[in-house]
């Protein structure tokens, strides 16, 4: 496993960039706008250390997050998403968002923290039982 990033939802993108980038001195690693989903992702990291990143998620026009709702998830890149999800299930962990696409899954920690699992490299071929497995709860 490799730690990738921590996601935080932000209510005001310009204020958040002024804090994370300008005040804290983090560097913008990459940005991506998703017009169809009406959100933007901005990844920042400490200078000379882009291994551990923070992902700012700005949902266009939404600025009313309740306390704690602004924290999104912790993400890990894994060698074999199907193998890991099978092992998690065997240990009693609910797969909230199964890896139907061979690339991404979500589970929750015992404290309710959302954990995103991302397949290293290209997505794996889409297979059952994952292909038909529904979402359970929220992530």
OpenMM code with the backbone's topology and positions (N, CA, C; nanometers):
from openmm import Vec3, app, unit

residues = "UNK UNK UNK UNK UNK UNK UNK UNK UNK UNK UNK UNK UNK UNK UNK UNK UNK UNK UNK UNK UNK UNK UNK UNK UNK UNK UNK UNK UNK UNK UNK UNK UNK UNK UNK UNK UNK UNK UNK UNK UNK UNK UNK UNK UNK UNK UNK UNK UNK UNK UNK UNK UNK UNK UNK UNK UNK UNK UNK UNK UNK UNK UNK UNK UNK UNK UNK UNK UNK UNK UNK UNK UNK UNK UNK UNK UNK UNK UNK UNK UNK UNK UNK UNK UNK UNK UNK UNK UNK UNK UNK UNK UNK UNK UNK UNK UNK UNK UNK UNK UNK UNK UNK UNK UNK UNK UNK UNK UNK UNK UNK UNK UNK UNK UNK UNK UNK UNK UNK UNK UNK UNK UNK UNK UNK UNK UNK UNK UNK UNK UNK UNK UNK UNK UNK UNK UNK UNK UNK".split()
positions = [
    Vec3(0.0826, -0.1183, 0.0000),
    Vec3(0.0000, 0.0000, 0.0000),
    Vec3(0.0869, 0.1245, 0.0000),
    Vec3(0.0323, 0.2308, -0.0535),
    Vec3(0.1003, 0.3592, -0.0544),
    Vec3(-0.0013, 0.4673, -0.0217),
    Vec3(0.0288, 0.5504, 0.0765),
    Vec3(-0.0583, 0.6625, 0.1105),
    Vec3(-0.0602, 0.7601, -0.0065),
    Vec3(-0.1794, 0.8059, -0.0457),
    Vec3(-0.1902, 0.8983, -0.1571),
    Vec3(-0.2260, 1.0399, -0.1132),
    Vec3(-0.3451, 1.0567, -0.0543),
    Vec3(-0.3883, 1.1918, -0.0200),
    Vec3(-0.5018, 1.1889, 0.0819),
    Vec3(-0.5265, 1.3054, 0.1401),
    Vec3(-0.6420, 1.3267, 0.2261),
    Vec3(-0.7279, 1.4324, 0.1594),
    Vec3(-0.8587, 1.4078, 0.1519),
    Vec3(-0.9505, 1.4996, 0.0853),
    Vec3(-1.0259, 1.5841, 0.1873),
    Vec3(-1.0348, 1.7148, 0.1597),
    Vec3(-1.1097, 1.8074, 0.2425),
    Vec3(-1.2001, 1.8887, 0.1506),
    Vec3(-1.3290, 1.8930, 0.1856),
    Vec3(-1.4220, 1.9774, 0.1095),
    Vec3(-1.4054, 2.1219, 0.1564),
    Vec3(-1.4060, 2.2141, 0.0617),
    Vec3(-1.3891, 2.3552, 0.0952),
    Vec3(-1.5081, 2.4354, 0.0453),
    Vec3(-1.5479, 2.5344, 0.1242),
    Vec3(-1.6642, 2.6161, 0.0901),
    Vec3(-1.6283, 2.7306, -0.0040),
    Vec3(-1.5066, 2.7839, 0.0093),
    Vec3(-1.4638, 2.8959, -0.0734),
    Vec3(-1.3247, 2.8629, -0.1262),
    Vec3(-1.3172, 2.8341, -0.2529),
    Vec3(-1.1918, 2.7882, -0.3120),
    Vec3(-1.0820, 2.8936, -0.3030),
    Vec3(-1.1131, 3.0181, -0.3315),
    Vec3(-1.0098, 3.1224, -0.3277),
    Vec3(-0.9545, 3.1420, -0.1874),
    Vec3(-1.0422, 3.1421, -0.0869),
    Vec3(-0.9955, 3.1545, 0.0515),
    Vec3(-0.9097, 3.0345, 0.0909),
    Vec3(-0.9510, 2.9175, 0.0470),
    Vec3(-0.8764, 2.7964, 0.0812),
    Vec3(-0.7392, 2.7954, 0.0154),
    Vec3(-0.7317, 2.8369, -0.1114),
    Vec3(-0.6021, 2.8447, -0.1780),
    Vec3(-0.5138, 2.9505, -0.1126),
    Vec3(-0.5740, 3.0598, -0.0702),
    Vec3(-0.4965, 3.1630, -0.0008),
    Vec3(-0.4363, 3.1059, 0.1275),
    Vec3(-0.5079, 3.0171, 0.1940),
    Vec3(-0.4553, 2.9556, 0.3159),
    Vec3(-0.3525, 2.8479, 0.2852),
    Vec3(-0.3934, 2.7440, 0.2093),
    Vec3(-0.3060, 2.6283, 0.1867),
    Vec3(-0.1842, 2.6617, 0.1004),
    Vec3(-0.2073, 2.7370, -0.0060),
    Vec3(-0.0989, 2.7678, -0.1000),
    Vec3(-0.0177, 2.8877, -0.0534),
    Vec3(-0.0871, 2.9988, -0.0322),
    Vec3(-0.0165, 3.1240, -0.0050),
    Vec3(0.0350, 3.1341, 0.1382),
    Vec3(-0.0462, 3.0981, 0.2356),
    Vec3(-0.0045, 3.1108, 0.3757),
    Vec3(0.0817, 2.9937, 0.4216),
    Vec3(0.0340, 2.8706, 0.3986),
    Vec3(0.1103, 2.7537, 0.4416),
    Vec3(0.2289, 2.7239, 0.3509),
    Vec3(0.2202, 2.7681, 0.2263),
    Vec3(0.3312, 2.7466, 0.1339),
    Vec3(0.3265, 2.6152, 0.0581),
    Vec3(0.2109, 2.5468, 0.0592),
    Vec3(0.1997, 2.4245, -0.0201),
    Vec3(0.2002, 2.4594, -0.1682),
    Vec3(0.2461, 2.3658, -0.2480),
    Vec3(0.2484, 2.3840, -0.3935),
    Vec3(0.1304, 2.3127, -0.4565),
    Vec3(0.0713, 2.3748, -0.5579),
    Vec3(-0.0348, 2.3095, -0.6341),
    Vec3(0.0309, 2.2074, -0.7258),
    Vec3(-0.0054, 2.0818, -0.7092),
    Vec3(0.0502, 1.9734, -0.7906),
    Vec3(-0.0300, 1.9550, -0.9190),
    Vec3(-0.1620, 1.9596, -0.9061),
    Vec3(-0.2481, 1.9476, -1.0241),
    Vec3(-0.3891, 1.9926, -0.9877),
    Vec3(-0.4624, 2.0326, -1.0898),
    Vec3(-0.6014, 2.0731, -1.0729),
    Vec3(-0.6843, 2.0093, -1.1826),
    Vec3(-0.8105, 1.9889, -1.1534),
    Vec3(-0.9006, 1.9321, -1.2531),
    Vec3(-1.0419, 1.9795, -1.2230),
    Vec3(-1.1072, 2.0373, -1.3232),
    Vec3(-1.2466, 2.0775, -1.3123),
    Vec3(-1.3337, 1.9703, -1.3764),
    Vec3(-1.4470, 1.9423, -1.3148),
    Vec3(-1.5436, 1.8444, -1.3653),
    Vec3(-1.6765, 1.9150, -1.3864),
    Vec3(-1.6933, 1.9835, -1.5010),
    Vec3(-1.8158, 2.0598, -1.5250),
    Vec3(-1.9431, 1.9756, -1.5144),
    Vec3(-1.9371, 1.8491, -1.5615),
    Vec3(-2.0563, 1.7644, -1.5561),
    Vec3(-2.0968, 1.7322, -1.4122),
    Vec3(-2.0012, 1.7239, -1.3232),
    Vec3(-2.0300, 1.6971, -1.1822),
    Vec3(-2.0341, 1.8231, -1.0977),
    Vec3(-1.9982, 1.9364, -1.1576),
    Vec3(-1.9972, 2.0660, -1.0916),
    Vec3(-1.9064, 2.0671, -0.9690),
    Vec3(-1.7820, 2.0207, -0.9885),
    Vec3(-1.6842, 2.0273, -0.8812),
    Vec3(-1.5440, 2.0388, -0.9387),
    Vec3(-1.4513, 2.0827, -0.8535),
    Vec3(-1.3109, 2.0957, -0.8891),
    Vec3(-1.2262, 2.0258, -0.7840),
    Vec3(-1.1140, 1.9675, -0.8291),
    Vec3(-1.0181, 1.9050, -0.7399),
    Vec3(-0.8845, 1.9767, -0.7548),
    Vec3(-0.8251, 2.0123, -0.6415),
    Vec3(-0.6955, 2.0768, -0.6405),
    Vec3(-0.6075, 1.9976, -0.5445),
    Vec3(-0.4950, 1.9455, -0.5939),
    Vec3(-0.4020, 1.8675, -0.5127),
    Vec3(-0.2830, 1.9543, -0.4780),
    Vec3(-0.2491, 1.9585, -0.3488),
    Vec3(-0.1362, 2.0379, -0.3010),
    Vec3(-0.0436, 1.9500, -0.2175),
    Vec3(0.0828, 1.9906, -0.2118),
    Vec3(0.1809, 1.9171, -0.1317),
    Vec3(0.2905, 2.0128, -0.0874),
    Vec3(0.3650, 1.9678, 0.0114),
    Vec3(0.4778, 2.0467, 0.0590),
    Vec3(0.5832, 2.0559, -0.0509),
    Vec3(0.6553, 2.1669, -0.0583),
    Vec3(0.7623, 2.1787, -0.1571),
    Vec3(0.8607, 2.0623, -0.1435),
    Vec3(0.9011, 2.0091, -0.2558),
    Vec3(0.9975, 1.8988, -0.2619),
    Vec3(0.9481, 1.7693, -0.1996),
    Vec3(0.8185, 1.7584, -0.1703),
    Vec3(0.7636, 1.6344, -0.1150),
    Vec3(0.6202, 1.6167, -0.1644),
    Vec3(0.6074, 1.5756, -0.2877),
    Vec3(0.4747, 1.5599, -0.3467),
    Vec3(0.4156, 1.4218, -0.3210),
    Vec3(0.4811, 1.3424, -0.2376),
    Vec3(0.4306, 1.2079, -0.2068),
    Vec3(0.3001, 1.2122, -0.1290),
    Vec3(0.2921, 1.2938, -0.0258),
    Vec3(0.1709, 1.3048, 0.0572),
    Vec3(0.0996, 1.4341, 0.0195),
    Vec3(-0.0212, 1.4200, -0.0313),
    Vec3(-0.0927, 1.5362, -0.0817),
    Vec3(-0.2231, 1.5577, -0.0062),
    Vec3(-0.2723, 1.6815, -0.0164),
    Vec3(-0.4059, 1.7130, 0.0308),
    Vec3(-0.4882, 1.7472, -0.0929),
    Vec3(-0.6067, 1.6925, -0.0997),
    Vec3(-0.6978, 1.7175, -0.2117),
    Vec3(-0.8071, 1.8109, -0.1625),
    Vec3(-0.8126, 1.9308, -0.2193),
    Vec3(-0.9223, 2.0221, -0.1905),
    Vec3(-1.0324, 1.9944, -0.2906),
    Vec3(-1.1505, 1.9647, -0.2412),
    Vec3(-1.2656, 1.9409, -0.3277),
    Vec3(-1.3616, 2.0577, -0.3120),
    Vec3(-1.3854, 2.1260, -0.4227),
    Vec3(-1.4773, 2.2393, -0.4226),
    Vec3(-1.5991, 2.2021, -0.5056),
    Vec3(-1.7129, 2.1850, -0.4368),
    Vec3(-1.8404, 2.1584, -0.5040),
    Vec3(-1.9017, 2.2935, -0.5374),
    Vec3(-1.9123, 2.3209, -0.6657),
    Vec3(-1.9523, 2.4531, -0.7133),
    Vec3(-2.0839, 2.4965, -0.6506),
    Vec3(-2.0807, 2.6126, -0.5880),
    Vec3(-2.2017, 2.6718, -0.5327),
    Vec3(-2.2437, 2.6162, -0.3973),
    Vec3(-2.1716, 2.5214, -0.3421),
    Vec3(-2.2088, 2.4665, -0.2117),
    Vec3(-2.1119, 2.5191, -0.1066),
    Vec3(-2.1666, 2.5824, -0.0044),
    Vec3(-2.0803, 2.6382, 0.0999),
    Vec3(-2.1400, 2.6218, 0.2390),
    Vec3(-2.2250, 2.5239, 0.2570),
    Vec3(-2.2938, 2.5073, 0.3852),
    Vec3(-2.2631, 2.3721, 0.4496),
    Vec3(-2.1368, 2.3373, 0.4581),
    Vec3(-2.0989, 2.2118, 0.5208),
    Vec3(-2.1160, 2.2228, 0.6718),
    Vec3(-2.1722, 2.1185, 0.7294),
    Vec3(-2.1828, 2.1145, 0.8747),
    Vec3(-2.0501, 2.0699, 0.9329),
    Vec3(-2.0327, 2.0878, 1.0597),
    Vec3(-1.9074, 2.0526, 1.1245),
    Vec3(-1.8716, 1.9076, 1.0959),
    Vec3(-1.7510, 1.8844, 1.0512),
    Vec3(-1.7053, 1.7502, 1.0211),
    Vec3(-1.7369, 1.7035, 0.8806),
    Vec3(-1.8314, 1.7636, 0.8133),
    Vec3(-1.8692, 1.7207, 0.6782),
    Vec3(-1.7635, 1.7608, 0.5764),
    Vec3(-1.6784, 1.8553, 0.6115),
    Vec3(-1.5778, 1.9005, 0.5159),
    Vec3(-1.4666, 1.7982, 0.4962),
    Vec3(-1.4488, 1.7048, 0.5926),
    Vec3(-1.3490, 1.5997, 0.5738),
    Vec3(-1.4099, 1.4910, 0.4871),
    Vec3(-1.3389, 1.4506, 0.3839),
    Vec3(-1.3936, 1.3549, 0.2895),
    Vec3(-1.3442, 1.2131, 0.3077),
    Vec3(-1.2176, 1.1877, 0.2792),
    Vec3(-1.1671, 1.0505, 0.2854),
    Vec3(-1.0148, 1.0474, 0.2876),
    Vec3(-0.9644, 0.9311, 0.3212),
    Vec3(-0.8219, 0.9015, 0.3112),
    Vec3(-0.8085, 0.8026, 0.1962),
    Vec3(-0.7079, 0.8190, 0.1111),
    Vec3(-0.6941, 0.7339, -0.0069),
    Vec3(-0.5641, 0.6551, -0.0037),
    Vec3(-0.5736, 0.5293, -0.0484),
    Vec3(-0.4563, 0.4428, -0.0605),
    Vec3(-0.4544, 0.3765, -0.1970),
    Vec3(-0.3371, 0.3715, -0.2565),
    Vec3(-0.3157, 0.2980, -0.3805),
    Vec3(-0.2791, 0.1550, -0.3415),
    Vec3(-0.3416, 0.0568, -0.4077),
    Vec3(-0.3198, -0.0832, -0.3708),
    Vec3(-0.2773, -0.1649, -0.4923),
    Vec3(-0.2070, -0.2748, -0.4663),
    Vec3(-0.1578, -0.3606, -0.5741),
    Vec3(-0.2690, -0.4373, -0.6443),
    Vec3(-0.3683, -0.4862, -0.5683),
    Vec3(-0.4766, -0.5659, -0.6259),
    Vec3(-0.6054, -0.5343, -0.5512),
    Vec3(-0.6874, -0.4493, -0.6103),
    Vec3(-0.8082, -0.4022, -0.5439),
    Vec3(-0.9062, -0.5157, -0.5154),
    Vec3(-0.9160, -0.6125, -0.6054),
    Vec3(-1.0073, -0.7247, -0.5834),
    Vec3(-0.9602, -0.8111, -0.4665),
    Vec3(-0.8327, -0.8382, -0.4613),
    Vec3(-0.7777, -0.9196, -0.3529),
    Vec3(-0.7980, -0.8512, -0.2176),
    Vec3(-0.7706, -0.7220, -0.2123),
    Vec3(-0.7864, -0.6494, -0.0869),
    Vec3(-0.9330, -0.6442, -0.0442),
    Vec3(-1.0237, -0.6152, -0.1370),
    Vec3(-1.1660, -0.6088, -0.1015),
    Vec3(-1.2168, -0.7450, -0.0545),
    Vec3(-1.1698, -0.8525, -0.1151),
    Vec3(-1.2071, -0.9870, -0.0707),
    Vec3(-1.1576, -1.0100, 0.0715),
    Vec3(-1.0336, -0.9743, 0.0991),
    Vec3(-0.9780, -0.9913, 0.2334),
    Vec3(-1.0546, -0.9071, 0.3356),
    Vec3(-1.0889, -0.7846, 0.2980),
    Vec3(-1.1657, -0.6989, 0.3888),
    Vec3(-1.3017, -0.7608, 0.4196),
    Vec3(-1.3703, -0.8100, 0.3173),
    Vec3(-1.4998, -0.8759, 0.3386),
    Vec3(-1.4848, -0.9950, 0.4327),
    Vec3(-1.3810, -1.0741, 0.4136),
    Vec3(-1.3583, -1.1916, 0.4975),
    Vec3(-1.3361, -1.1533, 0.6428),
    Vec3(-1.2934, -1.0301, 0.6654),
    Vec3(-1.2725, -0.9816, 0.8015),
    Vec3(-1.3925, -0.9025, 0.8530),
    Vec3(-1.5028, -0.9079, 0.7793),
    Vec3(-1.6259, -0.8447, 0.8246),
    Vec3(-1.6428, -0.6995, 0.7873),
    Vec3(-1.5590, -0.6478, 0.6996),
    Vec3(-1.5685, -0.5084, 0.6573),
    Vec3(-1.6687, -0.4970, 0.5421),
    Vec3(-1.7600, -0.4016, 0.5526),
    Vec3(-1.8558, -0.3741, 0.4455),
    Vec3(-1.7874, -0.2948, 0.3354),
    Vec3(-1.8053, -0.3394, 0.2125),
    Vec3(-1.7541, -0.2649, 0.0971),
    Vec3(-1.8661, -0.1695, 0.0561),
    Vec3(-1.8558, -0.0433, 0.0971),
    Vec3(-1.9621, 0.0536, 0.0714),
    Vec3(-1.9778, 0.0864, -0.0763),
    Vec3(-1.8667, 0.0990, -0.1444),
    Vec3(-1.8675, 0.1232, -0.2896),
    Vec3(-1.7748, 0.0183, -0.3493),
    Vec3(-1.8329, -0.0898, -0.4027),
    Vec3(-1.7505, -0.1976, -0.4589),
    Vec3(-1.6689, -0.1505, -0.5804),
    Vec3(-1.5599, -0.2212, -0.6107),
    Vec3(-1.4754, -0.1843, -0.7242),
    Vec3(-1.5337, -0.2327, -0.8573),
    Vec3(-1.6546, -0.1883, -0.8873),
    Vec3(-1.7232, -0.2311, -1.0107),
    Vec3(-1.6437, -0.1974, -1.1361),
    Vec3(-1.5659, -0.0900, -1.1282),
    Vec3(-1.4893, -0.0446, -1.2441),
    Vec3(-1.3472, -0.1007, -1.2462),
    Vec3(-1.3145, -0.1883, -1.1492),
    Vec3(-1.1799, -0.2433, -1.1421),
    Vec3(-1.0757, -0.1428, -1.0981),
    Vec3(-1.1209, -0.0282, -1.0499),
    Vec3(-1.0285, 0.0797, -1.0171),
    Vec3(-1.0465, 0.1378, -0.8770),
    Vec3(-1.1717, 0.1549, -0.8314),
    Vec3(-1.1949, 0.2299, -0.7087),
    Vec3(-1.2975, 0.1614, -0.6205),
    Vec3(-1.2718, 0.1643, -0.4899),
    Vec3(-1.3661, 0.1136, -0.3905),
    Vec3(-1.3605, 0.2042, -0.2688),
    Vec3(-1.4662, 0.2002, -0.1869),
    Vec3(-1.4689, 0.2738, -0.0613),
    Vec3(-1.5150, 0.1821, 0.0504),
    Vec3(-1.4504, 0.1957, 0.1651),
    Vec3(-1.4907, 0.1282, 0.2881),
    Vec3(-1.4882, 0.2347, 0.3984),
    Vec3(-1.5352, 0.1969, 0.5177),
    Vec3(-1.5312, 0.2888, 0.6314),
    Vec3(-1.4565, 0.2236, 0.7469),
    Vec3(-1.3841, 0.3066, 0.8198),
    Vec3(-1.3164, 0.2589, 0.9399),
    Vec3(-1.4211, 0.2373, 1.0499),
    Vec3(-1.3831, 0.1737, 1.1595),
    Vec3(-1.4775, 0.1575, 1.2703),
    Vec3(-1.5314, 0.2902, 1.3236),
    Vec3(-1.4565, 0.3983, 1.3044),
    Vec3(-1.5007, 0.5306, 1.3486),
    Vec3(-1.5769, 0.6063, 1.2407),
    Vec3(-1.6030, 0.5413, 1.1281),
    Vec3(-1.6800, 0.6052, 1.0222),
    Vec3(-1.5984, 0.6873, 0.9254),
    Vec3(-1.4658, 0.6794, 0.9310),
    Vec3(-1.3819, 0.7525, 0.8361),
    Vec3(-1.3849, 0.6785, 0.7029),
    Vec3(-1.4117, 0.7519, 0.5973),
    Vec3(-1.4192, 0.6936, 0.4636),
    Vec3(-1.2781, 0.6721, 0.4092),
    Vec3(-1.2539, 0.5495, 0.3585),
    Vec3(-1.1244, 0.5128, 0.3021),
    Vec3(-1.1449, 0.4774, 0.1552),
    Vec3(-1.0742, 0.5474, 0.0671),
    Vec3(-1.0796, 0.5203, -0.0762),
    Vec3(-0.9637, 0.4292, -0.1125),
    Vec3(-0.9935, 0.3238, -0.1865),
    Vec3(-0.8916, 0.2297, -0.2341),
    Vec3(-0.8841, 0.2436, -0.3855),
    Vec3(-0.7650, 0.2684, -0.4368),
    Vec3(-0.7455, 0.2881, -0.5810),
    Vec3(-0.6456, 0.1866, -0.6338),
    Vec3(-0.6830, 0.1206, -0.7418),
    Vec3(-0.5962, 0.0226, -0.8054),
    Vec3(-0.4732, 0.0916, -0.8624),
    Vec3(-0.3554, 0.0396, -0.8299),
    Vec3(-0.2299, 0.0925, -0.8850),
    Vec3(-0.2289, 0.0684, -1.0362),
    Vec3(-0.1904, 0.1672, -1.1112),
    Vec3(-0.1821, 0.1534, -1.2569),
    Vec3(-0.3189, 0.1512, -1.3218),
    Vec3(-0.3285, 0.0742, -1.4268),
    Vec3(-0.4541, 0.0635, -1.5010),
    Vec3(-0.5585, -0.0140, -1.4209),
    Vec3(-0.6844, 0.0136, -1.4509),
    Vec3(-0.7938, -0.0594, -1.3867),
    Vec3(-0.7842, -0.2074, -1.4216),
    Vec3(-0.8261, -0.2911, -1.3291),
    Vec3(-0.8295, -0.4355, -1.3544),
    Vec3(-0.9504, -0.4662, -1.4420),
    Vec3(-0.9499, -0.5782, -1.5132),
    Vec3(-1.0676, -0.6158, -1.5913),
    Vec3(-1.1903, -0.6250, -1.5007),
    Vec3(-1.3042, -0.5795, -1.5510),
    Vec3(-1.4280, -0.5799, -1.4731),
    Vec3(-1.4796, -0.7228, -1.4629),
    Vec3(-1.5011, -0.7678, -1.3372),
    Vec3(-1.5452, -0.9063, -1.3149),
    Vec3(-1.6521, -0.9123, -1.2061),
    Vec3(-1.7221, -1.0245, -1.2032),
    Vec3(-1.8149, -1.0544, -1.0950),
    Vec3(-1.7353, -1.1117, -0.9788),
    Vec3(-1.7803, -1.0998, -0.8580),
    Vec3(-1.9110, -1.0470, -0.8172),
    Vec3(-1.9148, -0.8958, -0.8095),
    Vec3(-1.7982, -0.8319, -0.8283),
    Vec3(-1.7884, -0.6874, -0.8105),
    Vec3(-1.8735, -0.6100, -0.9100),
    Vec3(-1.8787, -0.6567, -1.0336),
    Vec3(-1.9493, -0.5849, -1.1406),
    Vec3(-2.0944, -0.5558, -1.1038),
    Vec3(-2.1625, -0.6509, -1.0395),
    Vec3(-2.3044, -0.6367, -1.0099),
    Vec3(-2.3347, -0.5963, -0.8660),
    Vec3(-2.2319, -0.5793, -0.7853),
    Vec3(-2.2516, -0.5513, -0.6430),
    Vec3(-2.2993, -0.4067, -0.6237),
    Vec3(-2.4073, -0.3878, -0.5482),
    Vec3(-2.4588, -0.2520, -0.5255),
    Vec3(-2.3804, -0.1776, -0.4172),
    Vec3(-2.3968, -0.0469, -0.4152),
    Vec3(-2.3429, 0.0337, -0.3069),
    Vec3(-2.4191, 0.0013, -0.1787),
    Vec3(-2.3508, 0.0141, -0.0661),
    Vec3(-2.4137, -0.0090, 0.0638),
    Vec3(-2.3836, 0.1122, 0.1499),
    Vec3(-2.4877, 0.1825, 0.1952),
    Vec3(-2.4685, 0.2989, 0.2791),
    Vec3(-2.4035, 0.4126, 0.2024),
    Vec3(-2.3271, 0.4908, 0.2738),
    Vec3(-2.2572, 0.6034, 0.2111),
    Vec3(-2.1093, 0.5900, 0.2350),
    Vec3(-2.0339, 0.6649, 0.1601),
    Vec3(-1.8890, 0.6600, 0.1773),
    Vec3(-1.8334, 0.7990, 0.1784),
] * unit.nanometer
topology = app.Topology()
chain = topology.addChain("A")
for resn in residues:
    res = topology.addResidue(resn, chain)
    for name in ("N", "CA", "C"):
        topology.addAtom(name, app.Element.getBySymbol(name[0]), res)
